[in-house]
């Protein structure tokens, strides 16, 4: 019973800030491991948009740099091969910053 009273006395803002701190630290370690394992970032920790996996990379690259919504596969241009939601979310974040840490942490904080 005393533990419950102790938890009720803790300010919810402090709990939320500790949670945010945990998310930031976990995201930082994830980014370090992920960027060392896969070729998705350059030496300045900026995202290489063309190297994003699951077939979204070329589409995101074309939208970001050329404002064209198509994806070329084996010489054929596909205009509706992928849905709009994920590429446009990544482009929205990329317009702010191409930094991989910013992208990953903002994605994680959005889901809180």
N, C-alpha and C positions, 0 to 999 in steps of 0.2 A: 504494500500500500504506500510506503514511503517513496518508492521509485516513481509511482504514478503522480504523486504530489510534486515531486521534484521536476518531472517533465512538464507538468502543467504550469509551473512557475517560470520556465524558460520562455523568453520572448520569441514569438513566431518569426520575427524578422531575423533574429540570430540564427534560428534553424534554417531559414531560407538562404541566408548568406553563406552558411556552412555548406549547404547543398550546392549552391552555385560554385563555391570554391572547389568542391569535390568534382563537379562536372568539368570545370576548367582544367584542373590537374589531370583528370582522366583523358580529356580531349587532347591535351598537350602530349602525353605519353603515347596515345593512339596515333597522333600525327607523326611523331618521330618514328615509330615502328613502321607505320604504313608507308611513309615517304622513303624509308631506307629499303623497303622490300619491293615496292612497285615503282615504275618509271612514270609517275604522274606529276612530279614537281621538278622544277629546274634548280640551279644552285642558289637562287635567291628566294626559294620557297614559294614561288609563284606557280599556279596550276598551269600545266600544259593541257589546254582544253581538248586537243585532238587525242590525247591519251586516256581520256575518261572511258571507263569500261562499259560493257553491255550495249555497245552500238550507239551510245549517245554522243560520243566524243566528236565525231565528224559533224554531226548535226549542230551541236553547240558551237563548234568552231565556225561553221558557216554562218550561223545566226549572229554570233558575236562580232566577227570581223567583216562579213560581207552583207549582212542583213538579208540573207536568203534562207528560206526554210526548205531545204532538201538535203538528202543524204544519197551519196553515190555508192552503189554496190555493184561491182563487176561491170562498170561502164553504163549502168542504168541509173537514172536519177529517180529516187523515190521521194515524194512530197509528203506522204502521210504514213511513213513506216513506223514512227514513234509518236506517242502522245505528246501533248504540249506542256503538261504540268512540270515535269522534272527539268527539261531543258530551259524553260523560262525562269524557274526558280534559281537555277544555277547561273543563268545570264544576269538575273537581277542582282545576285550577290557579286558576280564578276564585274559588273559595272561599278560597284562600290570599291572592291579590291579583289585582285587576283591572288592574294596571299592565301596559302593553303590553311594556315592556322585560323585566320579570320573566317574563312568559308566553313570550316568544320565546326568551330565553336559557335558561330551564329546559327548554324543548322541545329546544333544540339540545344542551344538556349531557346530556339523557336519552339521546340517540342516540349518544353517544360510545362 
